[in-house]
Amino acid sequence: MEIGNLVTLVVSIITLSNIILAGVVVFFERRDIGSTWAWLMVLFFIPLLGFFVYIFFGRQLKQDNFYHLTFEERAYLQSTVDEQMMSTEQQWHVITKYSDLLKMNLRSSNALVSTDNDIVIFIDGKVKFDSLFQDIRNAKKEINVQYYIFQPDALGGQFRDELIKKAKEGVIVRVLYDDIGSRRITRSFFNELLSYGGEVEAFYPSFFRLVNFRINNRNHRKLCIIDGEISYIGGFNVGDEYLGLDKKMGYWRDTHLRITGGAVDQIQSRFILDWNKAANRKNMNPDKFFFRSEKHNGNSAVQIITSGPNSRTEHLKNMYLRLMMTAQKSIYIQTPYFIPDSSFMDACKMALLSGVDVRIMIPNKPDHLFVYSATLAHVGELLPYGVKILQYEKGFMHAKTIVVDQEVASVGTANIDTRSFRLNFEVNALVYDENVAKQLHDLFLQDSEVCSELTIERYESRKNMSKLKEAVARLLSPIL
């Protein structure tokens, strides 16, 4: 075959492949319009490379019974949701103002509410891990650990060694980590833990540590459940940088919660689903895990809300939107990435136009330059509406919190971006408690003292190169 004919054949095959993939994106995969157009641009403007980019980053997950629950398990979960739906008005009068939000979370995410929780807030990595390690040392029956990033460094080694000690004592130990987020980890890192009966699983593992067809759908959750009595949930991963020991990032500002009470059962249930998925088990087997069913002494109402690429709706984004719609006075947001879709931007604008005090705190030290450009593009759009943008100067701002009217707050793993809303597996604790919300509100004000304000004058005076990077990043934000 002549070279010219061969080139023509290759070009024809690439063009046909792109057309077929474009058809799949447009007609068969139910994406939002912005994401659809972004993928079409990738396919048509980068023909050959775009094909492989789509294979690794663009495919969507099957949504029907993703966790392979049996009919009986699904029926039981639905019955508990139905029971709470019918009793909401009578039992939870203390949160009547947010009953619509509560019911929406029940319907969409099976997010059962419990009102007997006690909550401790951590914003410093050393304090958080000191507390966690002490609880691990006191464990009697079971320790379940789930992190997006588990580094094989000093903190990671200490964490592993604490788990080994408990495994030697006969405590059941399970560790679930994300294979891409924890790409520096090898199974040999946990050999001693495994030798004492510990169990370790990787979520969506790679082939030969080089190829991962689910690189775009990662388990971003950070949980720890001890004896079915104590749970940790929030933004801290496991690694020295989360103790502020990375010279480049500096002090690491994050938010994590320690919860005791009924919400622990809900966090445990979410862990079981992910654990069984990673371990390739076909049912929940809840009897193999430790739960506490008696009443606790706390008084914080909590819902545990999860979302992921297996969800039919964007549960966490919808929770944020519905929560923001209730605001009458203030909305305080802390996030490392602010790359929302148009619905979230519209919610911010409507709140601002209604006279609500909206403040958004972002880092002034980016960990991903292109993503940071997209963040600046979006916050810049809100400046003419009166938003207050605060850039954290002390180190890196990694907290994922939102506080509304000093009455209700969300803390968890979800960032304000498409990746958290649609692509990653995420989990947040929604707390209906004025005391907790007030603490988080005050922490926001405390952090504000080490922030610089991005005014509209500062934003408009940025360099042309920055404007260009922001324009490109904004165009691609639906698939960042």
LUMTIVEX-467489 format. One line per 4 residues: number of its first residue (from 1); their letters; for each residue x, z, y of C-alpha. Coordinates in steps of 0.02 Angstrom, whole numbers, plus 32768, in hexadecimal, padded with zeros to 4 digits. Each point is the difference from the previous one (the first is absolute). Layout:
<rs>
NUM> a> X Z Y ~ ...
</rs>
This chain:
<rs>
1> meig> 8000 8000 8000 ~ 8043 7FD2 80AA ~ 802A 808B 8079 ~ 7F7F 7FC4 807D
5> nlvt> 7F76 8004 7F7D ~ 8039 80AB 7FC5 ~ 7FF8 8046 80B1 ~ 7F53 7FB5 8016
9> lvvs> 7FC6 804F 7F5D ~ 8045 80AC 8030 ~ 7FB1 7FF8 80AC ~ 7F5A 7FCB 7FB3
13> iitl> 8004 8091 7F84 ~ 8028 807D 808B ~ 7F77 7FB9 806E ~ 7F81 8006 7F72
17> snii> 8032 80B3 7FD6 ~ 7FEA 8034 80B4 ~ 7F55 7FAE 8009 ~ 7FC9 8058 7F61
21> lagv> 8040 80A8 803E ~ 7FAF 7FE3 80A9 ~ 7F5C 7FE1 7FA5 ~ 8014 80A2 7F9F
25> vvff> 8022 8060 80A0 ~ 7F6D 7FB4 805E ~ 7F79 7FF1 7F7B ~ 8023 807C 7F74
29> errd> 8054 8098 804E ~ 7F93 8066 8074 ~ 8079 8026 808E ~ 7FDD 801C 80B7
33> igst> 8012 7F67 806F ~ 80A2 8037 8053 ~ 8058 801B 7F59 ~ 7FBE 7F5B 7FBD
37> wawl> 8044 7F9D 8093 ~ 80A7 805B 7FF8 ~ 8016 7FD0 7F49 ~ 7FCC 7F4D 8022
41> mvlf> 8087 7FF6 8086 ~ 8081 8042 7F85 ~ 7FCC 7F83 7F7A ~ 7FFC 7F67 8071
45> fipl> 8094 8024 8071 ~ 8077 803F 7F78 ~ 7FC9 7F93 7F6D ~ 8077 802F 7F73
49> lgff> 8030 80AE 8037 ~ 7F4D 8025 8032 ~ 7FC9 7FE5 7F4B ~ 8075 8087 7FC0
53> vyif> 7FD7 8073 8092 ~ 7F49 7FF4 7FD0 ~ 8022 8021 7F47 ~ 805D 80A1 802A
57> fgrq> 7FA2 803A 809A ~ 7F58 7FAA 800A ~ 7FA3 8017 7F5D ~ 7F6F 8079 7FFF
61> lkqd> 7FD9 8082 7F7C ~ 7F6D 7FFC 7F8B ~ 7F80 807B 8045 ~ 7F86 8017 7F70
65> nfyh> 8021 80A7 7FA8 ~ 80B8 7FFE 8032 ~ 8020 80A9 7FAE ~ 7FA7 7FD1 7F5D
69> ltfe> 7F85 8090 8008 ~ 7F83 800D 7F73 ~ 7F46 7FEF 8020 ~ 7FEC 80BC 7FE9
73> eray> 808C 8027 807C ~ 7FB7 7F8D 8084 ~ 7F53 8048 7FE4 ~ 8043 80B1 8014
77> lqst> 805B 7FD6 80A2 ~ 7F64 7FAD 8045 ~ 7F94 8095 7FD1 ~ 8072 8078 805F
81> vdeq> 7FF8 7F8F 8099 ~ 7F42 7FF3 7FF4 ~ 7FF1 80BD 7FF0 ~ 8065 801B 809F
85> mmst> 7FA0 7F79 805C ~ 7F5C 8059 7FDC ~ 8040 80AC 8031 ~ 8067 7FD3 809A
89> eqqw> 7F82 8033 8082 ~ 7FDB 80A9 7FAF ~ 80B0 8038 7FCD ~ 8071 7FC0 808A
93> hvit> 7FA5 802B 809F ~ 80A8 8030 804E ~ 8030 7F48 8006 ~ 7F56 7FB5 8029
97> kysd> 804C 7FA7 8096 ~ 806C 7F9A 7F89 ~ 7F81 7FED 7F72 ~ 7FFB 7F42 8014
101> llkm> 80BD 7FF6 7FEF ~ 7FFA 8075 7F6A ~ 7F7A 7F99 7FAA ~ 805A 7F5C 8020
105> nlrs> 809D 8046 7FAC ~ 7F98 803D 7F6E ~ 7FB0 7F57 7FE6 ~ 809B 7F95 8017
109> snal> 808F 8068 7FBA ~ 7FA8 8081 7F91 ~ 804E 807F 8076 ~ 7FAF 80A3 7FCD
113> vstd> 8000 8088 8084 ~ 8035 80B4 7FE3 ~ 7FEF 808B 8080 ~ 806E 808A 7FB8
117> ndiv> 80AD 7FC0 802C ~ 8093 8058 8051 ~ 807D 7F8D 805B ~ 80B2 8015 803C
121> ifid> 804E 7F79 806F ~ 80B7 7FCB 7FF2 ~ 805A 7F93 807E ~ 80B4 8022 7FCD
125> gkvk> 8049 7FBD 7F5E ~ 806C 8097 7FD7 ~ 7F6F 8079 8017 ~ 7F8D 7F92 7F98
129> fdsl> 8077 7FEE 7F6E ~ 8030 80B8 8004 ~ 7F48 802A 7FEC ~ 7FE6 7F7C 7F79
133> fqdi> 8096 8038 7F9B ~ 7FC6 80B5 8008 ~ 7F55 7FCD 7FBE ~ 8055 7F9B 7F76
137> rnak> 8068 8098 7FCF ~ 7F5F 8064 7FF1 ~ 7FA9 7F7D 7F94 ~ 7FBC 8040 7F59
141> kein> 7FAC 7F6A 7FAF ~ 8013 7F55 8050 ~ 8056 7FA0 808C ~ 7FC9 7F4F 8031
145> vqyy> 806F 7FA3 807C ~ 7FDD 7F58 8053 ~ 806A 7FB1 8088 ~ 8017 7F51 8046
149> ifqp> 80BA 8020 801F ~ 8068 8071 7F90 ~ 80B8 7FF1 802E ~ 808F 802C 7F89
153> dalg> 8058 8064 8089 ~ 8019 80BA 8021 ~ 7F47 8027 801F ~ 7FC8 7F91 7F71
157> gqfr> 807D 8053 7F8C ~ 7FC8 80AE 8034 ~ 7F49 7FCF 7FE6 ~ 8027 7FBC 7F52
161> deli> 8064 809C 7FD2 ~ 7F70 8072 8035 ~ 7F8E 7F9B 7F8C ~ 807F 800A 7F72
165> kkak> 8001 80BF 800C ~ 7F43 8005 7FEE ~ 8000 7F83 7F70 ~ 807C 8072 7FA5
169> egvi> 7F81 808E 8015 ~ 7F7A 7F97 7FAD ~ 7FA3 7FCB 809D ~ 7FB5 7F51 7FF5
173> vrvl> 805A 7F90 807E ~ 7FCB 7F51 8031 ~ 8058 7F92 8080 ~ 7FB5 7F5E 8042
177> yddi> 8063 7F97 807B ~ 7FEA 7F53 804A ~ 807C 7F86 7FB6 ~ 8020 7FA0 80A2
181> gsrr> 7FFF 8095 8076 ~ 8075 805D 7F89 ~ 806A 7F69 7FD5 ~ 80A1 8067 8002
185> itrs> 7FBE 806B 7F72 ~ 8028 7FD6 7F4B ~ 7FAD 8052 7F6B ~ 80A6 804F 7FD1
189> ffne> 7FEF 806C 809E ~ 7F76 805E 7FA2 ~ 8054 8005 7F54 ~ 8013 80BD 7FFA
193> llsy> 7F4E 801A 803A ~ 7FC5 7F89 7F78 ~ 8068 805A 7F7E ~ 7F9F 80A1 8023
197> ggev> 7F56 7FAC 7FEE ~ 7FE5 7FC7 80B3 ~ 7FA3 7F5C 8019 ~ 8033 7F7A 807D
201> eafy> 7FA6 7F5E 802D ~ 801F 7F76 807F ~ 7F6B 7FAD 8057 ~ 8001 7F42 7FED
205> psff> 80B3 7FF8 7FBD ~ 806F 7F69 801C ~ 8042 7F88 7F7F ~ 80BC 8018 7FEA
209> rlvn> 7FFD 805F 80A8 ~ 8003 7F57 8057 ~ 7F52 7FB3 7FF2 ~ 7F5F 8057 8030
213> frin> 7F62 7F99 800F ~ 7FA6 8095 804F ~ 8082 801E 8087 ~ 7F75 7FF9 8082
217> nrnh> 7F8E 8081 7FAB ~ 805D 80A4 7FFE ~ 7FCA 80B2 7FDE ~ 8023 8053 80A8
221> rklc> 7FB4 80A9 7FD2 ~ 8060 80A4 800C ~ 7FB2 808C 7F9C ~ 8031 809B 7FA0
225> iidg> 7F86 806B 7F9D ~ 8035 80A6 7FB4 ~ 7F9A 8059 7F79 ~ 7F63 7FAC 8043
229> eisy> 8003 8083 808B ~ 8076 7FC0 8087 ~ 8013 7F50 8044 ~ 806F 7FA9 807F
233> iggf> 7FCD 7F61 805A ~ 8048 7FA4 8096 ~ 808C 7F91 803F ~ 80A2 804C 7FBE
237> nvgd> 8059 7FA3 7F73 ~ 8093 8046 7F9E ~ 80AA 7FDA 804C ~ 8083 8048 8073
241> eylg> 7FC0 7F98 8093 ~ 7F5D 8065 7FFA ~ 8068 809A 8026 ~ 8044 7FAA 809C
245> ldkk> 80AA 7FDF 7FB0 ~ 8004 7F45 8022 ~ 806C 7FE8 809B ~ 7FAC 7F5B 802B
249> mgyw> 7F4D 8045 7FFE ~ 8027 80B1 8038 ~ 7F7D 808A 7FF6 ~ 7F6F 7FCE 7F90
253> rdth> 7F56 8030 8048 ~ 7F78 7FF9 7F7D ~ 7F61 805B 7FD1 ~ 7FD6 8048 7F55
257> lrit> 7F78 8078 7FC4 ~ 8001 8088 7F7D ~ 7F4F 8015 7FBF ~ 7FB3 8082 7F8F
261> ggav> 7F48 7FF7 7FD4 ~ 7F84 7F84 7FBB ~ 8059 7F69 804B ~ 808D 801C 7F83
265> dqiq> 7F8E 7FC4 7F74 ~ 7FE0 7F5E 8060 ~ 80BA 7FE4 801E ~ 8021 8024 7F49
269> srfi> 7F7C 7F80 7FCC ~ 8052 7F7B 806D ~ 80A8 8027 7FB1 ~ 7FB6 7FEF 7F51
273> ldwn> 7FBF 7F51 8028 ~ 80A9 7FC6 803F ~ 805C 8056 7F73 ~ 7F96 7FB1 7F79
277> kaan> 8010 7F56 8053 ~ 80BE 800D 8004 ~ 8007 8047 7F4F ~ 7F8A 7F76 7FC4
281> rknm> 7F7D 807B 7FC2 ~ 7F4C 7FC8 7FF8 ~ 7FA1 809C 8033 ~ 8011 8098 806F
285> npdk> 8019 8085 7F7A ~ 7FDE 8088 8082 ~ 8007 8087 7F7A ~ 80BD 7FE8 7FF7
289> fffr> 8010 8038 80B6 ~ 7FE3 80A9 804F ~ 7F6D 8013 8076 ~ 7FB9 8096 805B
293> sekh> 7F43 8006 8010 ~ 7FE1 80AD 804B ~ 7FDD 801E 80B8 ~ 8095 8017 8073
297> ngns> 8012 8069 809C ~ 8026 7F79 8081 ~ 7F84 7FBE 807F ~ 803E 7F50 8028
301> avqi> 7F92 7F6D 7FCB ~ 8067 7F70 7FB9 ~ 7FE3 7F53 7FBA ~ 808C 7FA4 7FA3
305> itsg> 7FF0 7F46 8027 ~ 8060 7F7A 7FA4 ~ 800E 7F46 8019 ~ 8062 7F71 7FB8
309> pnsr> 8005 7F48 7FD4 ~ 7F86 8027 7F72 ~ 7F7D 803B 807E ~ 7F71 7F8F 802F
313> tehl> 7FFD 8046 80B0 ~ 808A 804A 806C ~ 7FCE 80B5 7FE7 ~ 8086 804F 806D
317> knmy> 7FEE 7F84 808F ~ 7F44 8019 7FFD ~ 8019 80BC 8003 ~ 8070 7FEF 8099
321> lrlm> 7F83 7F91 8058 ~ 7F6A 806E 7FDB ~ 8063 809A 8035 ~ 8033 7FAE 80A4
325> mtaq> 7F4B 7FD1 8021 ~ 7FD1 80B8 8002 ~ 8080 802A 8087 ~ 7FBC 8043 80A4
329> ksiy> 809D 804A 804C ~ 80A3 7FD0 7FAD ~ 8056 7F9A 7F79 ~ 80B6 802C 7FDD
333> iqtp> 805D 7F8E 7F87 ~ 80AF 800E 7FB9 ~ 8041 7F6E 7F9B ~ 80A8 7FAB 7FE0
337> yfip> 7FAB 7F55 7FFD ~ 7F6D 7FC9 806A ~ 7FCE 7F52 7FC4 ~ 7F43 8009 7FEC
341> dssf> 7F82 7F74 7FED ~ 7F83 7FCE 8085 ~ 7F7C 807E 7FC7 ~ 8076 8092 801B
345> mdac> 8039 7FBA 80A7 ~ 7F4B 7FED 8037 ~ 7FDC 80B4 7FCE ~ 8091 803B 806C
349> kmal> 7FC5 7F97 8092 ~ 7F4C 803E 7FF2 ~ 803B 80B4 7FFC ~ 806C 7FE5 809A
353> lsgv> 7F74 7FA8 805E ~ 7F8E 8093 7FD4 ~ 8077 8078 8055 ~ 804F 8049 7F63
357> dvri> 80B4 803C 8013 ~ 805E 7F91 7F84 ~ 80B8 8025 7FE3 ~ 806E 7FA8 7F81
361> mipn> 80AC 8042 7FD3 ~ 807C 7F87 7FB1 ~ 80BC 8008 7FE2 ~ 807C 7FC6 8081
365> kpdh> 807D 7FE6 7F73 ~ 7FBF 7F77 7F8C ~ 802D 7FF7 7F48 ~ 7FC3 7F4B 7FF2
369> lfvy> 8022 7F9A 809D ~ 7F83 7F73 7FDD ~ 7F76 807C 7FD5 ~ 8029 8063 809D
373> satl> 7FEA 7F62 8069 ~ 7F52 7FED 7FB6 ~ 7FDC 80B6 802B ~ 8034 7FE5 80B6
377> ahvg> 7F94 7F65 800B ~ 7F66 8060 7FC9 ~ 8018 809B 806A ~ 8026 7F8F 8093
381> ellp> 7F54 7FB2 7FEE ~ 7FAF 80AB 8014 ~ 8061 8033 809C ~ 7F8A 7FAA 807C
385> ygvk> 7F70 8064 7FB5 ~ 8052 80A5 802B ~ 804F 8036 7F5C ~ 8093 8078 800A
389> ilqy> 8091 7FC3 7F95 ~ 8086 8081 7FD8 ~ 80A7 7FD1 7FB2 ~ 804F 808C 7F9C
393> ekgf> 80B5 8019 8037 ~ 803D 8093 7F96 ~ 8017 7F99 7F61 ~ 7F89 7F9B 7F94
397> mhak> 7F43 8019 8008 ~ 7FBA 7FE6 7F50 ~ 7F62 806B 8007 ~ 7F5A 7FAF 7FD5
401> tivv> 7F80 806B 805A ~ 7F64 7FE9 8068 ~ 7FA6 808F 8059 ~ 7F55 7FEA 8050
405> dqev> 7FB6 8078 8080 ~ 806A 808F 7FB8 ~ 7F7C 800E 7F78 ~ 802E 7F8D 7F71
409> asvg> 80A5 7FB5 7FC8 ~ 804C 7F8C 7F7F ~ 80AD 8017 7FB4 ~ 8047 7F95 7F76
413> tani> 8066 7F6A 7FCF ~ 7FA5 7F71 8057 ~ 804F 7FAC 8096 ~ 7F9B 7F9F 8080
417> dtrs> 8025 7F54 7FB8 ~ 7FC1 7F7C 7F88 ~ 807A 8038 7F79 ~ 7FB4 80AE 7FF8
421> frln> 7F4D 7FC5 8016 ~ 8002 7F72 7F80 ~ 80A1 7FF1 7F9C ~ 8043 80AC 7FD2
425> fevn> 7FB3 808E 7F9E ~ 7FE7 808C 8080 ~ 7FB0 80AC 800C ~ 7FCB 806C 8095
429> alvy> 7FB6 80AD 8012 ~ 7F71 8003 807E ~ 7FEE 80B2 8040 ~ 7F5F 803D 8054
433> denv> 8047 809F 804D ~ 8016 8028 80B8 ~ 8091 8077 7FE1 ~ 8065 7F7E 7F9F
437> akql> 7FD1 7F77 807C ~ 8033 806F 8091 ~ 80A9 8022 7FAF ~ 8020 7F46 7FEA
441> hdlf> 7FC5 7FDF 80B2 ~ 8079 8083 8043 ~ 808E 7FB7 7F96 ~ 7FDC 7F58 804F
445> lqds> 8010 804B 80AE ~ 80A0 8058 7FCA ~ 8048 7F5A 7FC2 ~ 7FCC 7FAF 80A5
449> evcs> 8083 8068 8058 ~ 808A 7F9D 7FA8 ~ 7FAD 7F57 801E ~ 8011 7F7B 8085
453> elti> 7F63 7FA9 803B ~ 7FF1 7F45 7FEE ~ 7FA6 7FD5 80A1 ~ 7FB7 7F57 8027
457> erye> 8089 7FE6 8082 ~ 8089 8020 7F7E ~ 7FAA 7F91 7F81 ~ 7FEB 7F6C 8076
461> srkn> 80B7 8009 8036 ~ 8045 7FE6 7F50 ~ 8077 7F6F 7FDF ~ 7FC6 7F52 7FD1
465> mskl> 8053 800D 7F55 ~ 7F9A 809C 7FDD ~ 7F62 7FA4 8033 ~ 802B 7F72 7F8A
469> keav> 8020 8075 7F6C ~ 7F5D 805A 8023 ~ 7F9F 7F5C 8006 ~ 8045 7FC8 7F58
473> arll> 7FEA 80AA 7FB1 ~ 7F4C 800B 803D ~ 7FDA 7F55 7FB7 ~ 803E 8039 7F55
477> spil> 7FBA 80B2 800B ~ 7F71 7FDF 7F84 ~ 8081 7FEE 7F75 ~ 8088 8079 8039
</rs>
